[in-house]
């Protein structure tokens, strides 16, 4: 991946930009992508050594480890607009899921795309037949509804909606909790029912997928499309100041301090980093509290796969049965995730992000114990490769209002999944909306042509 750098000589205080974007995650990259076509002078600053934010992939001993279990829903409208799916060589998970419940596995299949397996599931007594018919009706309602119609439903929690719709406790606990708990990163199903319906439509009409070479290929693709010199990695913003004509952005590169002057500022960093930078210029007062859902992903190597298809395996027995909410063999989804002769297993825990090695070791031991109950002694041959505890994995989506103009804080345009929807779609949309706000402001400043 090629990222452009800027010499220290170029980063002088008197050098001005029309806009500086802080943070080259998906939102910042999407904003830069739109602004790159506007003719404005733009600089995108990223503290890390490469763009991507939370969407990064590490290569360890030949294995590709996404930083946390992540998937792309291929029907995300904004992702379809800005990403080249063919170049990413997307690899799909099978629809539905494999559910572990009461000592055995049950295949929840999509009757519209896996007819033979769905016929088998129709006679599986794990959930009542009435629930299966309700799922079919829910699918039809969501697929045929417009976004405006989905947003017109009353705001309630997903659990409240499912109960009101007549779904039994059995299917809520055995399927909806672990499946959408893995999407929301919370098993209480407290997330917005509007958001649930919209995501249900995305799953019903598209696929969950990963790029062949890992999730980082998405931000890498966006970064590769930017003009040379726009993106600067290894540039940690240390402070921002309001000036008469715009903003002074102070930064550190390899221990050397420098600064940029910009007419406008876009804050695309993570919420925690953004709060710290905004605190120095914001009027005193408590910033709004936001709940962030936690997760931990533990990767294992294995000589053989515990399942025989690229499907998500769900814990249908609940958290009391063990910490793992869901598991996937990533090397079955994309063989490039593992070197020849090996498999990469991804075990995901919802609601926990241990601090410190000892706490991680204790969690890994609990995960392994649970996996032995699922798959037997073959788990003894699994090698723990890496663990990713993520305290700020996804913002809690308690409401869902669809696409909105980019918000601002004291004149700084904000973007990121925490100001939109908790998803790749949300990050990309808010980045594009932020770019629109910058361009509109610039047009207003220049005024009509004489």
C-alpha positions in Angstrom: 0.0 0.0 0.0 1.4 3.3 -1.0 0.8 6.4 1.1 2.1 9.8 0.3 4.1 11.8 2.7 4.7 15.5 3.1 8.2 17.0 3.8 8.7 19.0 7.0 9.7 22.0 4.8 6.2 22.0 3.2 4.4 22.0 6.6 4.9 25.6 7.5 2.4 27.6 9.5 1.9 30.0 6.6 0.9 27.2 4.2 -2.9 27.3 3.9 -5.5 24.7 3.0 -9.2 25.0 2.2 -9.8 22.0 4.5 -7.9 19.7 6.8 -9.3 16.3 7.7 -8.2 14.7 10.9 -8.4 10.9 10.8 -8.1 8.6 7.8 -10.6 6.0 8.8 -13.4 5.1 6.4 -15.2 8.4 7.2 -12.1 10.6 6.6 -11.2 8.7 3.5 -14.7 9.1 2.1 -14.6 12.8 2.9 -11.2 13.2 1.2 -12.5 11.2 -1.8 -15.4 13.6 -2.4 -13.2 16.7 -1.8 -10.5 15.5 -4.1 -12.9 16.2 -7.0 -13.9 19.6 -5.8 -10.7 21.5 -6.6 -10.2 22.5 -3.0 -6.8 22.3 -1.3 -7.1 19.5 1.1 -4.9 17.6 3.5 -5.8 14.3 5.3 -3.9 13.6 8.5 -3.6 10.2 10.0 -1.7 9.4 13.2 -1.2 5.7 12.4 1.3 4.3 9.9 -1.5 3.5 7.4 -5.1 4.6 6.8 -8.1 2.6 7.9 -8.8 3.5 11.5 -10.6 0.5 13.1 -10.6 -1.3 9.7 -7.1 -2.7 9.6 -5.6 -6.1 8.9 -2.4 -7.5 10.5 -0.3 -10.2 8.9 1.0 -12.6 11.5 2.9 -15.8 10.5 1.2 -15.6 7.1 -2.3 -15.3 8.6 -4.4 -12.2 7.9 -6.0 -10.9 11.1 -8.7 -8.3 10.8 -8.6 -6.1 13.9 -11.8 -7.5 15.3 -14.4 -9.6 13.4 -15.8 -7.4 10.7 -17.8 -8.0 7.5 -19.1 -5.9 4.7 -22.7 -6.1 3.8 -22.6 -6.0 0.0 -25.9 -4.2 -0.3 -24.8 -1.1 1.6 -25.7 1.6 -0.9 -22.8 3.9 -0.1 -20.3 1.0 -0.2 -21.6 0.0 -3.6 -21.2 3.6 -4.8 -17.6 4.2 -3.6 -15.9 0.8 -3.6 -14.8 -1.3 -6.5 -16.2 -4.7 -5.5 -14.5 -6.5 -8.4 -11.1 -5.2 -7.4 -11.7 -6.2 -3.8 -12.5 -9.8 -4.9 -15.1 -10.2 -2.3 -15.6 -13.6 -0.7 -19.1 -14.3 0.8 -20.2 -16.0 3.9 -23.1 -18.4 3.3 -26.5 -17.0 4.2 -28.0 -17.9 7.5 -26.1 -19.5 10.4 -25.1 -22.6 12.2 -26.5 -22.5 15.7 -25.1 -24.4 18.6 -27.9 -25.3 21.0 -28.3 -28.0 23.7 -25.3 -30.0 22.6 -25.9 -30.0 18.8 -25.7 -27.8 15.8 -28.7 -26.6 13.8 -28.5 -25.0 10.3 -30.6 -21.9 10.0 -30.9 -21.5 6.2 -32.3 -18.9 3.9 -35.1 -20.5 1.9 -34.6 -18.0 -0.9 -31.0 -18.9 -1.5 -30.4 -22.3 0.1 -33.6 -24.2 -0.7 -32.3 -27.7 0.1 -30.9 -26.7 3.5 -34.0 -24.6 4.2 -36.2 -27.6 3.7 -34.2 -29.5 6.3 -34.5 -26.6 8.7 -38.3 -26.4 8.2 -38.5 -29.8 10.0 -36.0 -28.9 12.7 -37.8 -28.5 16.0 -35.3 -26.0 17.4 -37.9 -23.2 16.9 -41.7 -23.4 16.4 -43.0 -23.4 12.8 -44.9 -20.2 13.5 -41.5 -18.4 14.1 -40.3 -19.6 10.7 -43.4 -18.2 9.0 -42.9 -14.9 10.9 -39.3 -14.7 9.7 -40.6 -15.2 6.1 -43.1 -12.4 6.6 -40.5 -10.1 8.2 -38.2 -10.7 5.2 -40.9 -9.8 2.7 -41.9 -6.7 4.6 -38.3 -5.4 4.9 -37.3 -6.3 1.3 -40.2 -4.5 -0.2 -40.1 -1.4 2.1 -38.3 1.8 1.1 -35.9 3.4 3.5 -38.6 6.1 4.2 -41.1 3.4 5.1 -38.6 1.7 7.4 -37.9 5.0 9.1 -41.6 5.7 9.6 -42.0 2.8 12.0 -42.1 3.8 15.7 -38.8 3.9 17.5 -38.5 1.0 19.9 -35.8 -1.6 20.8 -35.3 -4.6 18.6 -36.4 -6.9 21.5 -39.6 -5.0 21.9 -40.3 -5.2 18.2 -39.6 -8.9 18.0 -41.9 -9.6 21.0 -44.6 -7.4 19.6 -44.4 -9.2 16.3 -45.2 -12.5 18.0 -41.7 -14.1 17.9 -41.2 -16.7 20.6 -38.6 -16.6 23.3 -37.0 -19.6 21.7 -36.1 -17.9 18.4 -35.2 -14.7 20.1 -32.7 -16.4 22.4 -31.4 -19.0 20.0 -31.1 -16.9 16.8 -31.8 -13.2 17.0 -29.8 -12.6 20.2 -26.5 -14.2 19.0 -26.9 -13.3 15.3 -27.8 -9.6 15.7 -25.9 -9.5 19.0 -22.8 -10.1 16.8 -23.8 -7.2 14.5 -24.8 -4.8 17.2 -22.2 -6.1 19.7 -24.8 -6.3 22.4 -27.0 -9.3 23.1 -29.8 -7.4 24.9 -31.2 -6.3 21.6 -31.5 -2.8 22.9 -30.5 -1.4 19.5 -33.1 0.5 17.4 -35.8 -1.7 15.7 -35.6 0.7 12.7 -31.9 -0.1 12.5 -32.6 -3.8 12.8 -35.2 -3.7 10.0 -32.8 -1.8 7.7 -30.0 -4.3 8.4 -32.4 -7.2 8.0 -33.1 -5.9 4.5 -29.4 -5.7 3.8 -28.9 -9.3 4.8 -31.9 -10.5 2.8 -30.9 -8.8 -0.4 -27.1 -9.1 -0.3 -24.3 -11.0 1.3 -21.9 -10.7 4.3 -18.5 -10.7 2.7 -14.8 -9.8 3.2 -12.2 -8.7 0.7 -10.0 -11.6 -0.4 -7.0 -10.1 1.3 -8.7 -8.7 4.4 -10.9 -5.8 5.4 -8.0 -3.3 5.2 -8.3 -3.6 1.4 -11.3 -1.3 1.6 -9.5 1.8 3.1 -6.4 1.0 1.1 -8.5 1.2 -2.1 -10.0 4.5 -1.1 -6.5 5.9 -0.2 -5.0 4.7 -3.5 -7.6 6.9 -5.3 -6.6 10.1 -3.6 -4.3 12.7 -5.3 -0.7 12.4 -4.5 0.2 14.4 -1.4 -3.3 14.6 0.1 -2.8 11.9 2.7 -0.1 12.2 5.4 0.3 9.2 7.7 2.3 9.2 10.9 1.0 12.7 11.6 -0.5 12.9 15.1 -2.6 16.0 15.7 -1.7 17.4 19.1 -4.0 20.5 19.2 -6.3 22.8 17.3 -6.8 26.5 17.6 -9.4 28.9 16.2 -8.0 31.8 14.2 -9.6 34.8 12.6 -9.6 33.1 9.2 -10.0 29.5 10.2 -8.0 26.9 12.1 -4.5 26.2 13.1 -3.8 22.5 13.4 -0.8 21.5 15.4 0.8 18.1 14.7 3.7 15.8 15.5 5.6 13.8 12.9 8.4 11.5 14.2 9.0 13.8 17.2 9.0 17.0 15.1 6.3 19.6 15.7 4.7 21.5 12.9 1.4 23.1 12.0 -1.1 23.7 9.2 -3.5 26.6 8.6 -6.9 25.7 7.2 -10.1 27.6 6.4 -12.2 24.6 7.5 -11.6 21.6 9.7 -13.2 18.1 9.5 -12.9 15.9 12.5 -13.0 12.3 11.3 -11.0 10.8 14.2 -12.5 8.4 16.6 -14.9 9.9 19.1 -12.4 9.6 22.0 -9.6 11.3 20.1 -12.1 13.9 18.8 -13.3 14.7 22.3 -9.7 15.3 23.5 -9.0 17.7 20.6 -12.3 19.5 20.9 -12.0 20.0 24.6 -9.4 22.7 24.2 -11.6 24.9 22.0 -15.1 24.0 23.0 -17.0 26.1 25.6 -17.0 24.5 29.1 -19.7 22.0 29.6 -20.1 18.2 29.7 -20.0 16.5 26.3 -22.9 14.2 25.6 -22.3 10.7 27.0 -22.4 7.9 24.4 -22.5 4.2 25.1 -19.9 2.2 23.2 -20.3 -1.6 22.8 -17.3 -3.8 23.5 -15.9 -6.9 21.9 -12.9 -9.1 21.9 -11.8 -11.3 19.0 -9.4 -14.2 19.5 -7.7 -15.8 16.5 -6.6 -19.5 16.4 -4.6 -21.5 14.0 -5.7 -25.1 13.3 -4.6 -28.0 11.1 -8.2 -28.8 10.3 -11.4 -26.8 10.2 -14.1 -27.5 12.9 -16.9 -26.8 10.3 -17.1 -27.6 6.6 -18.6 -24.4 5.2 -18.0 -20.7 5.3 -20.8 -19.9 7.7 -21.1 -18.1 11.1 -21.5 -20.4 14.0 -23.7 -18.9 16.8 -23.9 -19.6 20.5 -27.6 -20.4 20.9 -27.3 -21.3 24.5 -26.6 -17.8 25.8 -23.7 -16.2 27.7 -24.0 -18.7 30.5 -22.7 -21.4 28.1 -19.5 -19.6 27.5 -18.1 -16.2 26.4 -18.1 -16.9 22.6 -21.1 -15.3 20.8 -20.1 -16.4 17.3 -17.3 -18.2 15.5 -16.1 -18.2 11.9 -13.4 -20.1 10.0 -12.0 -17.2 8.0 -9.9 -19.5 5.8 -13.1 -21.1 4.5 -14.5 -17.7 3.6 -11.2 -16.6 1.9 -8.3 -19.1 1.6 -6.0 -16.1 1.5 -6.6 -15.5 5.2 -4.3 -18.5 6.0 -1.1 -20.0 4.5 -1.4 -23.3 2.7 -2.1 -26.2 5.0 -3.6 -24.2 7.8 -6.9 -22.7 8.9 -7.7 -19.4 10.7 -10.5 -19.5 13.3 -12.0 -16.3 14.6 -13.9 -16.5 17.9 -15.7 -13.4 18.9 -16.8 -12.3 22.4 -19.5 -9.6 22.8 -19.5 -7.2 25.7 -16.0 -7.8 27.0 -12.7 -6.1 26.3 -10.2 -7.2 29.0 -7.3 -4.9 30.0 -3.9 -6.6 30.5 -2.3 -9.8 29.6 -3.6 -11.8 32.5 -7.2 -10.9 31.9 -6.8 -11.8 28.2 -5.3 -15.2 29.1 -8.2 -16.0 31.4 -10.7 -15.1 28.7 -8.8 -17.2 26.1 -8.9 -20.2 28.5 -12.7 -19.8 28.9 -13.1 -19.5 25.1 -11.0 -22.7 24.6 -13.1 -24.6 27.2 -16.3 -23.6 25.4 -14.9 -24.6 22.1 -14.0 -28.0 23.4 -17.6 -28.5 24.3 -18.5 -27.6 20.8 -15.9 -29.4 18.8 -14.2 -31.9 21.1 -10.5 -32.7 21.5 -9.5 -31.2 18.1 -9.4 -27.9 19.9 -6.3 -29.1 21.8 -4.4 -28.6 18.5 -5.5 -25.0 18.1 -2.8 -22.4 18.6 -3.8 -19.0 20.0 -2.4 -16.5 17.5 -3.6 -13.1 18.7 -6.3 -11.3 20.6 -8.0 -8.0 19.9 -9.9 -6.5 22.9 -11.8 -3.4 21.6 -13.4 -1.2 24.2 -14.8 1.3 21.6 -15.9 -1.1 18.9 -19.3 0.2 17.9 -21.5 3.1 19.2 -24.7 2.0 20.6 -27.4 2.5 18.0 -30.4 3.3 20.2 -32.0 5.4 17.5 -31.9 5.4 13.7 -32.9 8.4 11.6 -31.3 7.7 8.3 -29.0 10.0 6.4 -28.7 13.5 7.7 -26.5 16.6 7.0 -23.1 16.5 8.7 -23.2 17.8 12.2 -20.7 20.4 13.4 -19.2 21.4 16.8 -18.1 25.1 17.1 -17.7 25.2 13.4 -15.8 21.9 13.0 -17.5 19.4 10.7 -17.9 16.0 12.3 -18.0 12.6 10.6 -17.7 8.9 11.7 -20.0 6.1 12.5 -20.8 7.6 15.9 -22.6 10.6 14.2 -24.4 8.4 11.7 -25.2 4.7 11.8 -22.9 2.2 13.6 -21.6 0.5 10.4 -19.3 0.8 7.4 -22.3 2.3 5.7 -22.6 5.0 8.4 -18.9 5.9 8.2 -18.9 6.2 4.5 -22.1 8.3 4.4 -21.0 10.7 7.1 -17.7 11.2 5.3 -19.6 12.2 2.1 -22.0 14.4 4.0 -19.0 16.2 5.6 -17.5 16.9 2.2 -20.8 18.3 1.1 -20.8 20.6 4.1 -17.3 21.8 3.4 -18.0 22.5 -0.3 -21.2 24.4 0.6 -19.4 26.5 3.2 -16.7 27.3 0.7 -19.3 28.3 -1.9 -21.0 30.6 0.6 -17.7 32.2 1.6 -16.8 33.0 -2.0 -20.3 34.3 -2.9 -21.9 34.5 -6.3 -19.7 35.3 -9.3 -19.8 39.0 -10.3 
